[in-house]
Amino acid sequence: MTRQAIFITGAASGIGRATALQFHARGWFVGATDVDTEALAKLKTDLQEDCFTAKLDVTDKLQFDQVIKDFARASQERLDILFNNAGIAVAGYLDEVPFEKTLATLNINLIGVFNGIHASIHLLRATENALCFTTASSAANFGTPGMAAYSTTKVAVKGLTEALSVEFARFGARAADVSPGIIDTPLWQKSERYVHGEQRQIANIPEQNRSREDAGRTVAAEAVADCVWQAYHSDKLHWYVPEEVEERNRSAALDPEGTRDALIAQASKR
Ligand SMILES: NC(=O)c1ccc[n+]([C@@H]2O[C@H](COP(=O)([O-])OP(=O)(O)OC[C@H]3O[C@@H](n4cnc5c(N)ncnc54)[C@H](O)[C@@H]3O)[C@@H](O)[C@H]2O)c1
């Protein structure tokens, strides 16, 4: 029997890397892709070269098609989990962020997910019980001020999960996603923040939230990797890490005006 196979975008760092390590440790064949070739080479060494790696910019559909073709040869045409995980975050009010940064966020976090699914749907179809899994965010609980494009992409991928979970039932594949809260990954050091078009340092939220114990507490990337594993063995659609993020999602859905007004009041105090 061939090894079960996972294909991960944004695999060289943070959540993607933790997931690659965990699935490899469990005996799966790992396809790890990223734009960061240096970090990808380090991952390959850490996996004792027992994996497929390729440079992949998720916004490039032609490149995605080719990388999936190469991966399929290496995995013997199976794809048990497609993990759409690559993402960037850019902070700042919509009118103060350079528009090309807004477009880059939409392209990587949303169009990149469509590119990946479209490129690999034939493999999901051909693999029994396959799962299309996408990293959303707690920023999808309610449109997040100061991260409008980012949270739009994360709300959108949850809608995509729901639609595909029904469409894929035609051929026995599944779709699910995870909304992580504050995860301790390099994303926070890399993220850009703009005020009146000028770049500023982003707050190190994982550091600031280390002593919190609520839904906003800092969680390790491994917890999200565990969630990918659990999701594969479940039929649940939307996952939350930590679990309390789900409660916040529910409250915001039940009272959108109250949530909006609380956020306006909070912003006016700053
Ligand atoms: N860290 C958090 O607190 C947090 C919370 C919620 C959601 N997320 C989401 O988790 C996912 C993973 O983020 P992370 O925290 O592990 O961040 P990370 O920065 O550690 O990893 C993201 C990876 O994506 C890669 N990437 C960026 N642009 C790419 C592109 N065009 N094509 C391919 N790869 C690209 C980066 O090189 C990087 O290796 C993202 O979708 C992010 O939005 C993170």
The ligand as an ORCA input file, in Angstrom:
! r2SCAN-3c Opt
* xyz 0 1
  N       0.129     32.962     13.502
  C      -1.122     33.264     13.806
  O      -1.399     33.821     14.897
  C      -2.231     32.915     12.856
  C      -3.550     33.072     13.314
  C      -4.587     32.760     12.451
  C      -4.328     32.317     11.167
  N      -3.038     32.179     10.748
  C      -2.817     31.694      9.381
  O      -1.985     30.575      9.430
  C      -1.349     30.393      8.164
  C       0.111     30.101      8.391
  O       0.689     31.218      9.045
  P       1.848     31.109     10.137
  O       1.366     31.801     11.332
  O       2.346     29.741     10.213
  O       2.880     32.122      9.446
  P       4.377     31.933      8.897
  O       4.761     33.271      8.384
  O       5.204     31.295      9.947
  O       4.187     30.896      7.695
  C       3.550     31.275      6.494
  C       4.343     30.710      5.331
  O       3.666     31.091      4.123
  C       4.681     31.384      3.159
  N       4.173     32.234      2.092
  C       3.969     33.557      2.101
  N       3.571     33.980      0.889
  C       3.519     32.873      0.099
  C       3.178     32.652     -1.254
  N       2.833     33.661     -2.083
  N       3.210     31.381     -1.727
  C       3.596     30.359     -0.923
  N       3.954     30.503      0.355
  C       3.911     31.753      0.851
  C       5.781     32.064      3.962
  O       7.034     32.032      3.281
  C       5.771     31.271      5.244
  O       6.715     30.219      5.207
  C      -1.634     31.680      7.381
  O      -2.658     31.424      6.444
  C      -2.103     32.645      8.436
  O      -2.978     33.618      7.920
  C      -1.983     32.461     11.566
*
